[in-house]
Structures are given as structure tokens and as C-alpha cells.
Amino acid sequence: MICAFCQQDVRTPCHTVQEMQQRAADHIDRCENALRRQGGGSHPERAPSTDIGSGGKA
């Protein structure tokens, strides 16, 4: 599945900024890079949905 934050094909993509920040804190490279690209924001926003069931709405 393509992660909305790091744009990589991963088994378990991040669904929120907080989840990405936690993974970045755990030194997962793709999440650290995505966090840097987003400017290290701390707002718990949802990524653009890639879930077919939601119809693409966050």
C-alpha cells in the first residue's frame, strides 16, 4: 500500500501525522524523511485518504 506521507509502497502505511511522528521518533528512515519534508509539523492532521472504502475523503 502506498503511504500518503512517504509515498512509498509499505505493508503498514501511516494514517495520521502523529503516527508518522512516532515512527520517525523510532528512527524509521522513510518516516523521518517525510516528517522533514512536511516541516516537522505537530498538528494531528489526516493524510489524503488512499482507502477505497472512504471514497477518498479524509
Buried (B, 14 or more C-beta within 10 A) or exposed (E): EEBBBBEEEBEEBBBBBEBBBEBBEEEBEBBBBBBEEBEEEEEEEEBEBEEEEEEEEE
